[in-house]
Amino acid sequence: MEEKQEIIKPAVFAVRTTIGQEKGAADMIVKRARSYNLPIKAVLAPPGIRGYIFVEAEGETAVEQARAGLKHAKGVVSGEVALTEIEHFLVPKPVVTGMEVGDVVELVAGPFRGEKARIIRIDQAKEEITVELFEAMVPIPVTVRGDHVKVIEKKEKKEEKG
């Protein structure tokens, strides 16, 4: 009288979307999966990929049911996506990556918003940078979060002496 249930291992499927509508399509799939109680485990809309979202589900049919009829979810790419292909999207990248001492940045948040500055120190662990404001009368170092700045000019490769 023991009923054996087959354990289905979830797989990751790619869904084509309208470019620029990845987050909206992902949100709609999540809502539909909850309301219809579909076996969808996770939905990922990584910022680095345009036109695709990734859905972890127990089968392609569940993904197709969640996607069917949604305006910006165009179709399910046939076959599973290997986890190794998308795992680099699952680990958050530090915001200070790509910034170097000497880069010119613009502050996009905080009390110095809109000011231009030069990076004088980067703290990778805390994801903070110390900048020197261009418009200040006295050069005072200001420490801000890495996501509060936007690089507008990379430092030149050869150091200028003068």
N, C-alpha and C positions, 0 to 999 in steps of 0.2 A: 503494500500500500504506500510505499515510499515513492514520492514523485521526484524524479531527477530533473532539476532545472539546469539548462545549459547556460554556462556563464559566458556572456558575450563581452569581449574586451573592447573598450571604446577605441575608435580610430579617429584620425584627424582628416577632415575633408576641406577642400578649397571651394569657396563660393565666389563666382564672378559678380562684381557689383558695378554700379555707375561710379566713375572716377569722382572722388570728392564726397561721395555719399556712404563711405565704408562704415563710419560710426553709426549713422542712422539706420543702415541695413542691419548692422549687428544688434542694435537695440530692438529693432522690430522682430528679429529672429528670436531673441531672448524672451520677449513678451509672448510671442506665439508659442514657444516651447513650454513656457510656464502655464499658459491658459489651456493648452491642449494636452498637458502632461506628457510631452515627448521626451524620449531618453537622450536629451542633449546635456552634456556635462559642462561645456565651456564654449565661449565665443571670443575670438581674438581678432581685433582690428589694429594691427601694428602700424605705427605712423610711417614706417619706411616703405611700405608697399601700397601702391595705389591700384585700385580696381579689384582687389581681392580681400576677403576675410577668411578666417579659418574657424571651422566648427568641429568640436570634439563631440562625437556621438557614437551610439552603439551600432549604427548602420547608415548607409547612404539614404535609405528610405526616410528615416527620421529627419535628415537634413533637407531632403526634397519636400517633405510635408511642411516643414517650418518655413521654407523659402517660397513655396508655391503661391503665386498671386501677389507677392510683395513687389512694389514698384521698382525699387533700386537693386533688388537681388536678382540678377539675370539668369544664373544657372549654376549647377553644381559641376565642377570639373570631375570627370570620371577618374576613379581610382583614389587610393588613399595617399595622403601626404606623409612622408616619413618625418618622425619627430625631430630627427637630426637636422632637417632642412629648416625648421622654424625655431629651434631651441634658442638661438641667439636673440630672438625677439622677446623671450621670456625673462632674460636677465637684464635688469635695468642698467643702462649705460650711464656712467657718471656725467653730470652736466658740464663739468669743466674739461672733458675730453676735447681735444682739438684746440684748446686755448694755450697760448704760450706767453711767457713774460715778454713784454714789449708790444703786444698786440694793442691796437686802439679799439676800444669798446664804447658802446652807448648804454647808459643805465636805463632800463625799461621799467623799473619799479622802485619804490621807496622815495625818500625825501629828495634825492638828487636825480629824479627821473628826467630824462632828456639831456642830461649832461654827458659830455664826452670825456673819456679818461684813458690812461695807459695802464696796462697791467704791470705791477711791480713784484707780485708774489702770488703763487697758486698753492692752496692747501687741498690736495687731492682727497685726503681722508674726510675732511669736513665739507668738501665741495664748496669751498669759499675762495674768493679771490680778493686780493688787496689791490686797489687802484689808486692812482694819483690823478685828481681832477685837473683838467686843462684850464678851466675858467677861474679856479681859486686863486686868490691873491698870494697866499702862502701855501706851498705844496704840502698838503696834509694827506697822509695815507688813510683811505677809507676801506674797510673790509665789508664786502657784500656777498650775498649768496650767488652761486654760479648761474642760477636760472634768472637772476635779476639783471643780467647783462646780455648784450648782443654784440658779437664781433663784427665790426664794420671795416676793419683794415688789418690785415696780417702784417707782422713785422717783416722788414726786408731781410733777405738771407744774409747779405753782407752788412756788417755793422758799420754805421757811419761814424767817423771820428770828427769831432769839431768842437 
